[in-house]
């Protein structure tokens, strides 16, 4: 375990199992900065990927609006990005727009 703990109690191990909480034993010779660098790099890469996707969707919505397209095209952009059925119900005009094909299983 470490210079501070000989072992973990069975109660702690069982609780971690119940909560699906990982217990990781890192040898004391491994610097914490090495561990944290890998974790931060993974978080950063996921955030960068998410920001790229958000920018792409934003550009698609802006193109629809700037081209003067209607709600049908907005519905299509949403459908193309979430890959699930989309229904937009406008209470103001009592209109409904839908794109139902291509949903995930």
Secondary structure, DSSP 8 states (H G I E B T S, - for coil): --SS-S---HHHHHHHHHTT-------TTS-HHHHHHHHHHHHHHHHHHHHHHHHHHHHHHHHHHHTT--HHHHHHHHHHHH-S-EEEEETTTTEEEEE-SS---
